[in-house]
């Protein structure tokens, strides 16, 4: 049994795709290893609930806008995303934890924790890059921060004794081309509740599914409401799933009786499985879109932009319908036809071909 120190930028939970990955990885690692957990938490976040006797929460760092601002002011020569969780006091705490315990591995989850790895001396360090931050910022603010982000990301990710993991061949190539950093590709976890979902019928509705607090998701939905929704057939329904949708957007939707906002649902996957398709109008962001994978695993096609499908294996391209412009979304939504057997076959193909090589397998071996 290995001893692992797991440092993550967020509370492991089901609240978002990245946090959900952390939750699954900790659970996976704890089956054969002892895991000491350190995470960062805002006051309104719920605490991580320990479900395994092999997992111990040994430190929780408080997070707030004020603390993040202070941290940045102490380290203004790096892009804020990489420094707002970092300060000398926290570094000394982590140094003491590592010094007092003989860990076989120190794992840094999310790019926001990578700066700590520069100053923590350990022979085995694993960095989990959920997306390439430079690519994300090349698509927002007209790319003006791109040079600053690249310099910062190169500094925090390049270090001796670091083993870097990404979630796609696309991100693997980006890290190599941008920073000459070698990395390994690992898979994202597909929840058991997703796997258990089965297409039973086809409803006359499309689904949106996202954390609407994320700007990438929200701006795409607003674009859809403005440019696409007024032009689709009135008898087609839309169901919006996920937490955090702004009141102003919900008020906009009141004009459309064929749109229903369902909010957070514990198990939305049967709803997705029975839908015509999942809609993913994304124009910014980076990394693999977990909701697209989950839709395919539910037996449901996805209509989205090229950004929505980045990093997803080409074996599934027949089930991902590219719509980069409003007129393409309108045409596909108004005319898309699918039968139940096609949906059942899609689920079988996905489950057969999706790469299940997990990070925990690498660590255990």
C-alpha positions as CSV (number, residue, x, y, z in Angstrom):
1,X,0.0,0.0,0.0
2,X,1.5,3.3,-1.1
3,X,1.2,6.6,0.9
4,X,-0.1,9.4,-1.3
5,X,-0.4,13.1,-0.6
6,X,-3.2,14.5,-2.8
7,X,-3.3,18.3,-3.2
8,X,-6.3,19.6,-5.1
9,X,-7.5,23.2,-5.9
10,X,-11.2,22.5,-5.2
11,X,-13.4,20.4,-2.9
12,X,-13.8,16.9,-4.5
13,X,-17.5,16.6,-5.2
14,X,-20.2,16.2,-7.9
15,X,-20.6,19.9,-8.4
16,X,-18.5,20.1,-11.5
17,X,-16.7,17.9,-14.0
18,X,-13.2,18.5,-12.6
19,X,-14.3,18.1,-9.0
20,X,-16.1,14.9,-9.9
21,X,-12.9,13.5,-11.5
22,X,-11.1,14.3,-8.2
23,X,-13.8,12.5,-6.3
24,X,-13.6,9.4,-8.4
25,X,-9.8,9.4,-8.5
26,X,-9.5,9.6,-4.7
27,X,-12.0,6.8,-4.3
28,X,-10.1,4.7,-6.9
29,X,-6.7,5.3,-5.3
30,X,-8.0,4.6,-1.8
31,X,-8.8,1.0,-2.7
32,X,-5.2,0.1,-2.7
33,X,-3.4,3.1,-1.1
34,X,-3.5,5.4,1.8
35,X,-4.5,8.9,0.7
36,X,-3.9,12.1,2.7
37,X,-6.0,14.9,1.2
38,X,-5.4,18.7,1.1
39,X,-7.9,20.9,-0.6
40,X,-8.9,24.6,-1.0
41,X,-12.4,25.7,0.1
42,X,-14.6,28.8,-0.1
43,X,-16.9,29.4,2.9
44,X,-20.0,28.5,1.0
45,X,-18.6,25.1,-0.2
46,X,-19.6,22.0,1.6
47,X,-16.8,19.9,3.1
48,X,-15.5,16.8,1.4
49,X,-17.2,13.7,2.9
50,X,-14.7,10.9,3.6
51,X,-16.1,7.6,2.4
52,X,-13.1,5.3,2.8
53,X,-11.0,4.5,5.9
54,X,-7.9,4.9,3.7
55,X,-8.6,8.6,3.1
56,X,-7.7,11.3,5.6
57,X,-8.3,15.0,5.2
58,X,-5.2,16.5,6.8
59,X,-5.6,20.2,5.8
60,X,-8.2,22.6,4.4
61,X,-7.0,25.9,3.1
62,X,-9.6,28.7,3.3
63,X,-10.2,30.5,0.0
64,X,-11.8,33.9,-0.6
65,X,-11.6,36.8,-3.0
66,X,-9.6,38.8,-0.5
67,X,-7.1,36.0,0.1
68,X,-6.6,35.4,-3.6
69,X,-6.0,39.1,-4.1
70,X,-3.3,39.2,-1.4
71,X,-1.7,36.1,-2.9
72,X,-1.5,37.7,-6.3
73,X,-0.1,40.9,-5.0
74,X,2.8,38.9,-3.4
75,X,3.5,37.2,-6.8
76,X,2.4,39.6,-9.6
77,X,5.0,38.3,-12.1
78,X,2.9,35.2,-12.9
79,X,-0.6,35.0,-14.3
80,X,-3.2,35.2,-11.5
81,X,-4.7,31.7,-12.1
82,X,-1.4,30.1,-11.1
83,X,-0.7,32.1,-8.0
84,X,-4.0,33.0,-6.2
85,X,-3.9,29.8,-4.1
86,X,-0.2,30.1,-3.4
87,X,1.6,31.9,-0.5
88,X,4.6,31.3,1.7
89,X,2.6,30.2,4.7
90,X,0.8,27.5,2.8
91,X,4.0,26.4,1.2
92,X,5.7,26.0,4.6
93,X,2.7,23.9,5.8
94,X,3.0,21.6,2.9
95,X,6.7,21.3,3.3
96,X,6.2,20.3,7.0
97,X,3.6,17.7,6.0
98,X,5.9,16.1,3.5
99,X,8.8,16.3,5.8
100,X,6.9,14.5,8.6
101,X,5.5,11.7,6.5
102,X,7.2,9.4,4.1
103,X,5.0,9.7,1.0
104,X,5.6,7.5,-2.0
105,X,3.9,10.1,-4.2
106,X,2.7,13.7,-4.2
107,X,-0.2,14.4,-6.5
108,X,-1.1,18.0,-7.7
109,X,-4.7,18.2,-9.1
110,X,-5.5,21.2,-11.4
111,X,-3.1,23.8,-12.7
112,X,-3.8,26.1,-9.8
113,X,-1.7,23.8,-7.5
114,X,1.2,23.4,-9.9
115,X,3.3,26.3,-8.5
116,X,3.6,24.4,-5.2
117,X,5.3,21.6,-7.0
118,X,8.1,23.9,-7.9
119,X,9.1,24.3,-4.3
120,X,8.2,21.0,-2.8
121,X,11.1,18.6,-2.9
122,X,10.0,15.0,-3.6
123,X,11.2,12.3,-6.1
124,X,7.8,11.4,-7.3
125,X,5.4,14.2,-8.3
126,X,2.3,13.8,-10.5
127,X,0.6,16.9,-12.1
128,X,-2.9,16.5,-13.5
129,X,-3.6,19.1,-16.2
130,X,-7.3,19.3,-16.7
131,X,-6.8,21.6,-19.7
132,X,-4.1,23.7,-21.2
133,X,-4.6,27.1,-19.8
134,X,-2.8,28.9,-22.6
135,X,-5.4,27.5,-25.1
136,X,-8.3,28.6,-22.9
137,X,-7.0,32.2,-22.8
138,X,-6.2,32.3,-26.5
139,X,-10.0,32.3,-27.0
140,X,-11.1,35.0,-24.5
141,X,-10.2,38.7,-24.2
142,X,-9.1,38.5,-27.8
143,X,-6.1,36.5,-26.7
144,X,-4.3,39.6,-25.2
145,X,-3.2,37.6,-22.1
146,X,-1.9,34.7,-24.2
147,X,1.9,35.5,-24.0
148,X,1.6,36.1,-20.2
149,X,-0.3,32.9,-19.7
150,X,2.2,30.9,-21.7
151,X,5.2,32.2,-19.8
152,X,3.5,31.4,-16.5
153,X,2.2,28.0,-17.5
154,X,5.6,27.0,-18.8
155,X,7.2,28.0,-15.5
156,X,4.8,26.1,-13.2
157,X,4.6,22.9,-15.2
158,X,8.3,22.3,-16.1
159,X,10.2,20.9,-13.2
160,X,12.3,17.8,-12.4
161,X,10.5,14.8,-10.9
162,X,7.2,15.9,-12.4
163,X,5.1,13.4,-14.3
164,X,2.3,15.2,-16.2
165,X,-1.1,13.6,-17.1
166,X,-3.7,15.1,-19.5
167,X,-7.1,13.9,-20.7
168,X,-6.5,13.8,-24.5
169,X,-4.0,13.4,-27.3
170,X,-4.8,17.0,-28.2
171,X,-3.6,18.4,-24.9
172,X,-0.6,16.0,-24.9
173,X,0.5,17.5,-28.2
174,X,-0.2,21.1,-27.0
175,X,2.0,20.6,-23.9
176,X,4.8,19.2,-26.1
177,X,4.5,21.9,-28.8
178,X,4.2,24.9,-26.3
179,X,6.5,23.8,-23.5
180,X,8.4,20.7,-24.6
181,X,6.7,18.9,-21.8
182,X,6.1,15.1,-22.2
183,X,2.8,13.9,-20.7
184,X,0.7,10.8,-20.6
185,X,-3.0,10.5,-21.5
186,X,-5.4,9.2,-18.9
187,X,-9.2,8.8,-19.2
188,X,-12.0,10.7,-17.5
189,X,-14.2,8.6,-15.2
190,X,-17.7,7.7,-16.5
191,X,-20.1,7.5,-13.5
192,X,-21.9,4.2,-12.8
193,X,-25.2,6.1,-13.1
194,X,-24.3,7.1,-16.6
195,X,-23.4,3.6,-17.6
196,X,-26.7,2.2,-16.1
197,X,-28.8,4.7,-18.1
198,X,-30.5,3.0,-21.2
199,X,-32.4,4.7,-24.0
200,X,-36.1,3.6,-23.5
201,X,-37.9,6.0,-25.8
202,X,-37.2,9.2,-27.7
203,X,-38.8,12.3,-26.4
204,X,-39.5,15.4,-28.5
205,X,-36.9,17.4,-26.6
206,X,-33.3,18.5,-26.6
207,X,-31.1,18.8,-23.4
208,X,-28.6,21.3,-22.2
209,X,-26.5,20.0,-19.3
210,X,-23.8,22.1,-17.6
211,X,-22.6,24.0,-14.6
212,X,-24.0,27.4,-15.5
213,X,-21.7,29.2,-13.1
214,X,-18.9,28.6,-15.6
215,X,-18.6,31.5,-18.0
216,X,-17.9,29.3,-21.0
217,X,-21.2,27.4,-20.6
218,X,-23.3,30.5,-19.7
219,X,-22.1,32.6,-22.7
220,X,-22.9,29.7,-25.0
221,X,-26.4,29.4,-23.7
222,X,-27.0,33.1,-23.9
223,X,-25.9,33.0,-27.6
224,X,-28.3,30.1,-28.2
225,X,-31.2,32.0,-26.7
226,X,-30.5,35.1,-28.8
227,X,-29.7,33.6,-32.2
228,X,-31.1,30.0,-32.3
229,X,-34.1,29.6,-30.0
230,X,-36.4,32.1,-31.8
231,X,-35.9,30.2,-35.1
232,X,-36.6,26.6,-34.1
233,X,-40.0,24.9,-34.4
234,X,-42.4,25.8,-31.6
235,X,-43.4,22.2,-30.9
236,X,-39.8,21.2,-30.1
237,X,-39.0,21.3,-26.3
238,X,-35.8,22.1,-24.5
239,X,-34.8,21.0,-21.0
240,X,-31.9,22.9,-19.3
241,X,-30.2,20.9,-16.5
242,X,-27.5,22.2,-14.1
243,X,-27.0,24.5,-11.2
244,X,-26.2,28.2,-11.1
245,X,-28.3,29.7,-13.9
246,X,-28.6,33.4,-13.5
247,X,-32.0,34.9,-12.7
248,X,-31.7,37.3,-15.6
249,X,-31.3,34.3,-18.0
250,X,-34.2,32.5,-16.3
251,X,-36.4,35.6,-16.9
252,X,-35.4,35.5,-20.6
253,X,-36.6,31.9,-20.9
254,X,-40.1,32.8,-19.6
255,X,-40.8,34.1,-23.1
256,X,-40.4,30.5,-24.4
257,X,-43.1,28.1,-23.1
258,X,-41.2,25.2,-24.8
259,X,-38.1,25.7,-22.6
260,X,-37.9,24.2,-19.1
261,X,-35.2,24.9,-16.5
262,X,-34.9,21.9,-14.2
263,X,-31.9,23.1,-12.2
264,X,-29.7,20.5,-10.5
265,X,-30.8,16.9,-10.8
266,X,-29.0,14.0,-8.9
267,X,-29.4,11.7,-11.9
268,X,-30.1,13.5,-15.2
269,X,-28.8,10.7,-17.4
270,X,-32.1,8.9,-18.1
271,X,-33.4,12.3,-19.2
272,X,-30.4,12.7,-21.5
273,X,-30.6,9.1,-22.7
274,X,-34.2,9.6,-23.9
275,X,-33.6,13.0,-25.5
276,X,-33.2,13.6,-29.2
277,X,-29.7,15.0,-28.6
278,X,-27.5,17.0,-26.2
279,X,-26.8,20.6,-27.2
280,X,-23.4,22.1,-26.6
281,X,-22.9,25.6,-28.0
282,X,-19.4,26.4,-26.8
283,X,-17.1,29.1,-28.2
284,X,-14.5,29.3,-25.5
285,X,-12.8,26.9,-23.1
286,X,-10.3,24.1,-23.4
287,X,-9.9,20.5,-22.4
288,X,-12.2,17.5,-22.9
289,X,-15.9,18.3,-22.3
290,X,-17.1,15.7,-19.8
291,X,-20.8,16.3,-20.6
292,X,-20.2,15.3,-24.2
293,X,-18.6,12.0,-23.1
294,X,-21.5,11.4,-20.7
295,X,-24.1,12.0,-23.4
296,X,-22.4,9.5,-25.7
297,X,-22.2,7.0,-22.9
298,X,-26.0,7.5,-22.4
299,X,-26.6,6.7,-26.1
300,X,-27.3,10.3,-27.1
301,X,-25.8,12.3,-30.0
302,X,-24.4,15.7,-29.4
303,X,-24.9,18.8,-31.5
304,X,-22.1,21.3,-30.7
305,X,-19.2,23.4,-32.0
306,X,-15.8,22.1,-32.8
307,X,-14.6,23.3,-29.4
308,X,-17.3,21.1,-27.8
309,X,-15.7,18.0,-29.4
310,X,-12.0,18.8,-28.8
311,X,-9.9,15.9,-27.5
312,X,-12.7,13.3,-28.0
313,X,-11.5,10.2,-30.0
314,X,-12.3,10.2,-33.7
315,X,-14.1,6.8,-33.2
316,X,-17.1,8.7,-32.0
317,X,-17.2,11.5,-34.7
318,X,-20.3,10.0,-36.4
319,X,-22.3,10.8,-33.2
320,X,-21.0,14.4,-32.8
321,X,-22.7,16.8,-35.2
322,X,-20.7,20.0,-35.7
323,X,-22.6,23.3,-35.8
324,X,-20.3,26.3,-35.5
325,X,-23.0,28.8,-36.7
326,X,-26.5,29.6,-35.7
327,X,-28.0,28.5,-39.0
328,X,-26.4,25.0,-38.6
329,X,-27.9,24.6,-35.1
330,X,-31.3,25.7,-36.4
331,X,-31.2,23.3,-39.3
332,X,-30.0,20.3,-37.3
333,X,-32.5,20.9,-34.4
334,X,-35.5,21.3,-36.8
335,X,-34.6,18.3,-38.9
336,X,-32.6,15.8,-36.7
337,X,-34.1,12.3,-36.7
338,X,-33.0,9.3,-34.7
339,X,-34.6,6.0,-33.8
340,X,-34.3,3.9,-30.7
341,X,-32.1,1.2,-32.2
342,X,-29.5,3.8,-33.3
343,X,-29.3,5.2,-29.7
344,X,-28.9,1.7,-28.2
345,X,-26.2,1.0,-30.8
346,X,-24.4,4.2,-30.0
347,X,-24.2,3.3,-26.3
348,X,-22.8,-0.1,-27.1
349,X,-20.2,1.4,-29.4
350,X,-19.1,4.0,-26.9
351,X,-18.8,1.5,-24.0
352,X,-16.9,-0.9,-26.1
353,X,-14.3,1.6,-27.5
354,X,-13.9,4.2,-24.7
355,X,-10.4,4.0,-23.3
356,X,-10.7,3.1,-19.6
357,X,-6.9,3.4,-18.8
358,X,-7.0,5.3,-15.5
359,X,-4.4,7.3,-13.6
360,X,-4.8,5.0,-10.6
361,X,-3.6,2.0,-12.8
362,X,-0.4,3.9,-13.5
363,X,0.1,4.7,-9.8
364,X,-0.6,1.2,-8.7
365,X,1.8,-0.3,-11.2
